[in-house]
Amino acid sequence: MSADSTDGLSTEPTTEPNTEPTTLVIFGGTGDLARRKLLPALFQLGCKDRLPENLKIIGFARQNLTDDNYRDLMGDSVREFGSLAHRTDEWAMFAKNIFFVPGDLDSPGDYAKLKSRLEFLEEGRQPANRLFYLSVAPRFFGPAVANLGSSGLAGEPGLGRVEQGWRRAVIEKPFGRDLDSAQALNESVGRVFDESQVYRIDHYLGKETVQNLLVFRFSNTIFEPLWNRNYVDNIQITASEEVSVGDRAGYYDQSGVIRDMVQNHLLQLLTMVAMEPPNAMDANSLRNHKIEVLRAIRRGGPEGAARNTVLGQYKGYLDETGVDPGSSTPTFAALRLYVDNWRWQGVPFYLRTGKSMAEKVTEIVIQFKRPPHMMFSAAPGDELSPNSLALCLQPDEGVHLRFGVKIPDQGMFMDSKDMSFHYDSAFKDQDIPEAYERLLQDALEGDASLFIRSDHIEQAWRIVEPLLDSKNGPHPYEPGTWGPEAADRLLAENGHKWLGLCGAEDEGHA
């Protein structure tokens, strides 16, 4: 991949090292994300020689730390959350390029200090590249971007690469709270950065198993011909968590499951499952095809949303510290969506996610139609499962295929069995990298394929916004279950039930 590219995914390795001065500035440099994910991921990339040769890392936060203080803090974080245990020498070399600038996101004067430090580290060399990572609370996105513009740190607006080097901004989720706020944020960001310079991040897209969706679909001719309404009965996407909201209760009560999971993660997975084959593996092709899926999702307004959605709240949520005692914030959601295009017309897509559920699992299940004429039957007392393909994203990373076989020595009775592929056993000599490794590397190299475009953000909000104002109160459900019974009835209306081939319990997750 070329470090100069502002778009596109190259399959050719970089033949010459990038010797241009490059600086990654982490706003919120002492925060949880920086400590748990960003610095460990950067260190891993450094150990793999996948960073620009002259990369400098600057943490920017309110704490009054020296460079050495910050290096020690990050060293402790990499030791706890990364792979420092046997790489002390590598860390000593890596840490020499880590620096800290105390500052307030709302203070223009502090951006002037940051600019001065950047220019000092760049030593007057041109071009000098800058990546600004906004690892901060969403309320600071707008002010931070505005100050980057007014201080001159972002360079001339509207240019992905200027004479003094490229400028890029990585913005964490959530991007807006609704359509209006997302549009307003897009406008404020657009006044400082061109769209080609903006990398809206969803860490789900950095997962190896999520990226494998594209490889699995578009490189295996045994499956792609069946990937349509003629052979697929329904598609189910589940992202469940065993844990409660815990110490995130204060944030979660203002957000809820729709903003936290559906608007971003689940709709991203849906687009990757449903999209048409791109002409090329470049950012524009991939993102254009995903947008087409979102635009094709049937809109039913508030009434349609109420008819096709079940919201839930686990019992005990109101007792969590930081939760309003009268809160109606949902912790569970199940949706029925339809993609009204040639490929998927009439095929229901079921989405399910929640807290305090029976199992931690993220999976996509494609249930195929039954044969038009079934000549065989299950053994007495048994029930035949339909052919299903499960793409298991976590924690059981792999693929499961369910098909019918004859039971030995019992006439022509049949049973359903699974054929499984597991990443950890198939690639046992290779570590599966953290999502942030891939995403940070791509942002530094200018590959936007796995990042979210502004029109995608707005389309996703248009789909889920009717759910935010739902007058249907959430159904209570017991912790450690698969959510309220109403979620089962949502599928039963179409003659379906929740399936599950991934995780500890492979029999329906219901």
KEGU-696736 format. One record per residue (C-alpha): residue in one letter; x, y, z. Coordinates in steps of 0.1 Angstrom, whole numbers, padded with zeros to 4 digits, always signed. Layout:
BEGIN
AXYZ/...
END
This chain:
BEGIN
M+0000+0000+0000/S+0012+0035-0008/A+0016+0059+0021/D+0008+0087-0003/S-0026+0074-0013/T-0057+0090+0000/D-0080+0062-0011/G-0079+0027-0025/L-0066-0007-0015/S-0034-0018-0032/T-0024-0054-0033/E+0013-0045-0040/P+0036-0043-0010/T+0055-0011-0004/T+0089-0015-0019/E+0105+0016-0004/P+0103+0027+0032/N+0084+0058+0040/T+0110+0082+0053/E+0088+0113+0055/P+0083+0127+0090/T+0049+0114+0102/T+0033+0123+0135/L+0003+0106+0151/V-0014+0129+0176/I-0038+0111+0200/F-0063+0135+0215/G-0074+0118+0248/G-0039+0103+0249/T-0043+0091+0285/G-0078+0078+0281/D-0090+0042+0283/L-0090+0036+0245/A-0054+0049+0241/R-0041+0028+0270/R-0060-0004+0262/K-0061-0004+0224/L-0042+0023+0205/L-0007+0022+0221/P-0006-0017+0223/A-0017-0018+0186/L+0009+0008+0176/F+0036-0011+0195/Q+0026-0044+0177/L+0028-0026+0143/G+0062-0013+0152/C+0074-0048+0161/K+0062-0060+0127/D+0079-0031+0109/R+0046-0018+0096/L+0048+0018+0107/P+0064+0048+0088/E+0101+0048+0095/N+0100+0083+0111/L+0067+0080+0130/K+0064+0101+0162/I+0035+0097+0186/I+0022+0126+0207/G-0004+0122+0235/F-0025+0152+0241/A-0046+0154+0273/R-0052+0176+0303/Q-0028+0158+0327/N+0004+0176+0334/L+0028+0149+0323/T+0064+0150+0310/D+0075+0129+0280/D+0090+0104+0304/N+0059+0103+0326/Y+0038+0095+0296/R+0062+0069+0283/D+0061+0051+0316/L+0023+0053+0317/M+0020+0038+0282/G+0046+0012+0290/D+0025+0000+0319/S-0005-0001+0296/V+0012-0021+0269/R+0025-0045+0295/E-0011-0050+0308/F-0030-0050+0276/G-0004-0058+0249/S+0026-0079+0244/L+0054-0061+0262/A+0064-0090+0285/H+0092-0104+0263/R+0099-0072+0243/T+0115-0048+0267/D+0143-0039+0243/E+0118-0032+0215/W+0098-0010+0238/A+0128+0010+0249/M+0135+0019+0212/F+0098+0025+0204/A+0092+0047+0234/K+0119+0072+0223/N+0094+0084+0197/I+0065+0089+0222/F+0059+0125+0235/F+0033+0143+0255/V+0017+0178+0252/P-0005+0189+0281/G-0036+0206+0268/D-0073+0213+0269/L-0094+0205+0238/D-0113+0238+0242/S-0082+0260+0245/P-0069+0275+0213/G-0037+0284+0231/D-0030+0247+0238/Y-0033+0239+0201/A-0006+0266+0195/K+0016+0247+0219/L+0009+0215+0201/K+0017+0231+0167/S+0050+0243+0181/R+0059+0209+0194/L+0050+0193+0161/E+0071+0217+0141/F+0100+0211+0165/L+0098+0173+0161/E+0095+0176+0123/E+0128+0196+0123/G+0116+0217+0094/R+0116+0188+0070/Q+0090+0187+0042/P+0068+0171+0035/A+0057+0162+0070/N+0025+0142+0075/R+0001+0144+0104/L-0027+0120+0116/F-0050+0134+0143/Y-0069+0107+0163/L-0099+0119+0182/S-0101+0094+0210/V-0123+0117+0231/A-0159+0121+0242/P-0182+0129+0212/R-0190+0163+0226/F-0154+0173+0218/F-0154+0162+0182/G-0167+0195+0168/P-0145+0218+0190/A-0114+0197+0184/V-0118+0198+0146/A-0126+0235+0147/N-0094+0243+0167/L-0073+0221+0144/G-0085+0243+0116/S-0081+0277+0132/S-0047+0268+0145/G-0034+0258+0111/L-0026+0223+0123/A-0049+0208+0096/G-0033+0227+0068/E-0053+0241+0039/P-0089+0228+0040/G-0100+0206+0011/L-0067+0191+0002/G-0059+0155+0010/R-0022+0161+0003/V-0005+0195+0003/E+0031+0205-0002/Q+0039+0203+0035/G+0024+0168+0037/W-0009+0150+0041/R-0034+0157+0069/R-0059+0132+0082/A-0084+0129+0110/V-0096+0097+0126/I-0129+0101+0145/E-0143+0075+0169/K-0179+0065+0172/P-0206+0075+0180/F-0208+0099+0152/G-0238+0119+0162/R-0268+0110+0184/D-0293+0112+0156/L-0296+0123+0119/D-0296+0161+0127/S-0265+0159+0150/A-0247+0137+0125/Q-0253+0161+0096/A-0242+0190+0118/L-0210+0172+0127/N-0204+0163+0091/E-0208+0200+0082/S-0184+0212+0109/V-0158+0185+0100/G-0162+0194+0063/R-0152+0230+0070/V-0117+0219+0080/F-0111+0186+0062/D-0121+0172+0028/E-0140+0140+0030/S-0110+0121+0016/Q-0091+0132+0048/V-0117+0119+0073/Y-0116+0084+0087/R-0147+0076+0108/I-0138+0044+0126/D-0159+0014+0135/H-0136-0011+0151/Y-0158-0040+0141/L-0146-0035+0105/G-0110-0041+0116/K-0117-0076+0129/E-0101-0103+0108/T-0133-0123+0107/V-0154-0094+0095/Q-0129-0088+0067/N-0132-0125+0059/L-0168-0119+0050/L-0157-0103+0017/V-0131-0130+0010/F-0156-0158+0018/R-0183-0143-0004/F-0164-0132-0034/S-0137-0159-0037/N-0158-0190-0033/T-0180-0199-0062/I-0197-0227-0042/F-0215-0201-0021/E-0219-0169-0041/P-0244-0184-0067/L-0267-0192-0037/W-0264-0158-0021/N-0298-0144-0031/R-0336-0146-0027/N-0339-0178-0048/Y-0320-0199-0022/V-0319-0179+0010/D-0348-0181+0033/N-0337-0155+0060/I-0305-0140+0074/Q-0298-0135+0111/I-0272-0113+0127/T-0266-0116+0164/A-0242-0096+0186/S-0249-0106+0222/E-0230-0098+0254/E-0231-0116+0287/V-0220-0086+0307/S-0244-0059+0320/V-0238-0022+0314/G-0216-0021+0346/D-0195+0011+0350/R-0208+0024+0316/A-0243+0028+0330/G-0242+0066+0331/Y-0232+0068+0294/Y-0253+0039+0284/D-0285+0053+0298/Q-0281+0083+0276/S-0273+0062+0246/G-0291+0028+0246/V-0286-0002+0225/I-0298+0014+0192/R-0271+0041+0193/D-0245+0018+0209/M-0248-0012+0185/V-0275-0011+0159/Q-0267+0021+0141/N-0231+0012+0136/H-0220-0024+0142/L-0250-0044+0131/L-0258-0023+0100/Q-0222-0025+0090/L-0224-0063+0091/L-0257-0063+0072/T-0242-0042+0044/M-0212-0066+0040/V-0235-0096+0039/A-0260-0080+0014/M-0238-0059-0009/E-0232-0066-0045/P-0198-0078-0057/P-0175-0047-0061/N-0157-0042-0094/A-0124-0037-0075/M-0112-0039-0039/D-0109-0001-0035/A-0124+0022-0009/N-0149+0039-0032/S-0162+0007-0048/L-0167-0010-0014/R-0183+0020+0002/N-0206+0028-0027/H-0219-0008-0027/K-0226-0007+0010/I-0244+0026+0006/E-0267+0010-0020/V-0277-0016+0005/L-0287+0010+0031/R-0307+0030+0006/A-0326-0002-0004/I-0337-0010+0032/R-0374-0006+0034/R-0387+0024+0053/G-0419+0020+0072/G-0419+0052+0093/P-0428+0050+0130/E-0456+0024+0125/G-0434+0001+0105/A-0406+0005+0130/A-0430-0005+0158/R-0442-0035+0139/N-0408-0048+0130/T-0389-0040+0162/V-0387-0055+0197/L-0370-0035+0225/G-0360-0050+0258/Q-0345-0040+0291/Y-0329-0066+0315/K-0343-0069+0350/G-0320-0050+0374/Y-0310-0024+0349/L-0328+0003+0369/D-0307-0006+0399/E-0274+0001+0381/T-0254+0031+0394/G-0260+0061+0372/V-0293+0049+0357/D-0324+0070+0360/P-0349+0050+0382/G-0376+0057+0356/S-0354+0050+0326/S-0370+0033+0295/T-0336+0030+0278/P-0335-0003+0259/T-0306-0028+0265/F-0319-0052+0239/A-0331-0048+0204/A-0344-0073+0177/L-0352-0059+0142/R-0368-0073+0111/L-0355-0055+0080/Y-0361-0060+0043/V-0336-0050+0015/D-0358-0041-0014/N-0336-0049-0044/W-0333-0076-0070/R-0311-0098-0050/W-0329-0097-0016/Q-0365-0089-0023/G-0387-0106+0003/V-0359-0121+0024/P-0361-0109+0060/F-0330-0098+0078/Y-0332-0103+0115/L-0308-0083+0138/R-0304-0090+0175/T-0282-0075+0201/G-0283-0069+0239/K-0266-0068+0273/S-0269-0095+0300/M-0277-0122+0276/A-0270-0159+0278/E-0238-0159+0259/K-0212-0136+0243/V-0214-0143+0206/T-0213-0124+0173/E-0225-0144+0143/I-0242-0142+0110/V-0264-0171+0100/I-0277-0176+0065/Q-0306-0200+0065/F-0313-0216+0031/K-0346-0226+0018/R-0358-0262+0022/P-0358-0285-0008/P-0390-0281-0029/H-0398-0318-0023/M-0384-0335+0008/M-0383-0373+0003/F-0367-0381+0037/S-0377-0374+0072/A-0361-0370+0106/A-0360-0399+0131/P-0392-0401+0153/G-0391-0374+0179/D-0365-0353+0161/E-0368-0322+0140/L-0347-0314+0109/S-0328-0282+0108/P-0326-0263+0076/N-0293-0260+0057/S-0275-0231+0074/L-0242-0213+0070/A-0229-0195+0101/L-0200-0169+0099/C-0187-0168+0135/L-0170-0135+0143/Q-0164-0139+0181/P-0154-0156+0202/D-0157-0188+0181/E-0139-0174+0151/G-0147-0195+0120/V-0174-0209+0098/H-0200-0236+0104/L-0220-0253+0077/R-0251-0273+0086/F-0264-0300+0062/G-0285-0332+0063/V-0270-0367+0064/K-0285-0402+0066/I-0285-0418+0101/P-0267-0451+0099/D-0287-0483+0103/Q-0320-0465+0107/G-0336-0468+0073/M-0338-0435+0053/F-0341-0412+0083/M-0318-0382+0084/D-0302-0358+0108/S-0285-0324+0106/K-0248-0322+0112/D-0222-0294+0112/M-0189-0291+0093/S-0167-0265+0110/F-0137-0243+0103/H-0119-0226+0131/Y-0093-0198+0127/D-0074-0207+0158/S-0067-0243+0147/A-0063-0235+0109/F-0038-0207+0116/K-0024-0218+0149/D+0010-0205+0142/Q-0003-0170+0134/D-0017-0145+0158/I-0050-0129+0149/P-0043-0092+0153/E-0064-0067+0172/A-0088-0047+0150/Y-0070-0014+0158/E-0038-0027+0143/R-0053-0030+0109/L-0073+0003+0112/L-0043+0023+0124/Q-0021+0009+0097/D-0047+0017+0070/A-0052+0053+0083/L-0014+0059+0082/E-0013+0045+0047/G-0043+0063+0034/D-0065+0033+0028/A-0101+0043+0037/S-0117+0009+0027/L-0126+0000+0063/F-0137+0034+0074/I-0172+0051+0072/R-0181+0077+0047/S-0204+0107+0056/D-0233+0095+0035/H-0231+0061+0051/I-0234+0076+0085/E-0265+0097+0075/Q-0282+0068+0058/A-0277+0046+0089/W-0293+0073+0111/R-0323+0075+0088/I-0329+0038+0092/V-0327+0037+0130/E-0341+0072+0139/P-0377+0060+0141/L-0366+0036+0168/L-0352+0063+0190/D-0386+0078+0195/S-0405+0045+0199/K-0435+0048+0221/N-0433+0011+0228/G-0417+0006+0262/P-0390-0020+0264/H-0400-0056+0274/P-0384-0068+0306/Y-0362-0099+0303/E-0342-0120+0327/P-0304-0116+0327/G-0287-0147+0313/T-0314-0153+0287/W-0317-0145+0250/G-0339-0115+0256/P-0377-0111+0258/E-0401-0137+0244/A-0415-0110+0220/A-0382-0113+0200/D-0390-0150+0194/R-0426-0140+0183/L-0411-0115+0158/L-0395-0144+0139/A-0424-0168+0144/E-0447-0144+0125/N-0427-0154+0094/G-0424-0191+0104/H-0388-0186+0116/K-0369-0191+0148/W-0335-0179+0160/L-0307-0202+0149/G-0272-0204+0163/L-0242-0225+0151/C-0215-0205+0169/G-0205-0203+0205/A-0208-0227+0235/E-0243-0236+0228/D-0250-0244+0192/E-0287-0251+0192/G-0306-0220+0185/H-0294-0195+0210/A-0330-0193+0221/
END
